[in-house]
């Protein structure tokens, strides 16, 4: 690609900005850690039934399961409680 000095400087600055953004990215921590077998089955289901259908079904199931829990006094800013699985 041919360029003049000004274009090279703009490109170099843009590349530095992109690298800076990349280096400052935060890790995306999943809210739920599915097992590999569950992930594989979700992927298969999405291929067969489509993303939207599977997403709706999973959300409905999780919504129902969460409705069983008393979350009225839960504070989303409190530190997470550790369970036995976290220590393994």
C-alpha positions as CSV (number, residue, x, y, z in Angstrom):
1,X,0.0,0.0,0.0
2,X,1.4,3.3,-1.1
3,X,1.2,6.3,1.2
4,X,2.7,9.7,1.9
5,X,4.3,10.7,5.2
6,X,1.1,12.2,6.6
7,X,-0.9,9.1,5.8
8,X,1.8,6.9,7.4
9,X,1.7,9.0,10.6
10,X,-2.1,8.9,10.7
11,X,-2.0,5.1,10.3
12,X,0.7,4.7,12.9
13,X,-1.3,6.8,15.4
14,X,-4.5,4.8,14.6
15,X,-2.6,1.6,15.1
16,X,-1.2,2.8,18.4
17,X,-4.7,3.7,19.5
18,X,-6.0,0.3,18.6
19,X,-3.2,-1.5,20.4
20,X,-3.7,0.7,23.4
21,X,-7.5,-0.2,23.5
22,X,-6.6,-3.9,23.1
23,X,-4.1,-3.9,25.9
24,X,-6.6,-2.2,28.2
25,X,-9.5,-4.7,27.6
26,X,-10.9,-6.3,30.6
27,X,-11.6,-10.0,30.7
28,X,-15.2,-11.0,30.1
29,X,-16.1,-13.2,33.0
30,X,-19.1,-15.3,32.2
31,X,-22.1,-15.0,34.6
32,X,-22.6,-18.8,34.4
33,X,-19.9,-21.3,33.9
34,X,-21.5,-24.0,31.8
35,X,-19.8,-27.5,31.6
36,X,-18.3,-28.5,28.3
37,X,-21.1,-31.0,27.7
38,X,-23.7,-28.4,28.3
39,X,-22.0,-26.0,25.9
40,X,-21.8,-28.7,23.2
41,X,-25.5,-29.4,23.6
42,X,-26.4,-25.7,23.5
43,X,-24.4,-25.4,20.2
44,X,-26.2,-28.4,18.7
45,X,-29.6,-27.1,19.8
46,X,-28.8,-23.7,18.3
47,X,-27.9,-25.4,15.0
48,X,-31.1,-27.4,15.0
49,X,-33.6,-24.9,16.4
50,X,-31.9,-21.5,15.9
51,X,-30.3,-19.1,18.3
52,X,-33.4,-17.1,19.2
53,X,-35.4,-20.2,20.1
54,X,-32.7,-21.7,22.3
55,X,-32.0,-18.4,24.0
56,X,-35.7,-18.0,24.8
57,X,-35.9,-21.5,26.2
58,X,-32.8,-21.1,28.4
59,X,-33.9,-17.7,29.6
60,X,-37.4,-19.1,30.5
61,X,-35.8,-22.0,32.4
62,X,-33.4,-19.8,34.3
63,X,-36.1,-17.3,35.0
64,X,-38.3,-20.0,36.5
65,X,-35.5,-21.5,38.5
66,X,-34.6,-18.0,39.9
67,X,-38.2,-17.4,40.9
68,X,-37.9,-20.2,43.4
69,X,-35.2,-18.2,45.3
70,X,-35.8,-15.4,47.8
71,X,-33.9,-12.6,46.2
72,X,-35.8,-9.7,47.7
73,X,-33.0,-8.8,50.2
74,X,-30.1,-9.6,47.9
75,X,-27.7,-6.8,47.2
76,X,-26.0,-6.9,43.9
77,X,-23.0,-5.0,45.3
78,X,-22.2,-7.6,48.0
79,X,-19.3,-9.9,47.3
80,X,-20.1,-13.3,45.9
81,X,-20.4,-16.2,48.4
82,X,-18.0,-19.0,47.7
83,X,-19.3,-22.5,47.3
84,X,-17.6,-25.8,47.6
85,X,-17.1,-26.0,43.8
86,X,-15.1,-22.8,43.8
87,X,-12.5,-24.3,46.1
88,X,-11.8,-27.4,44.0
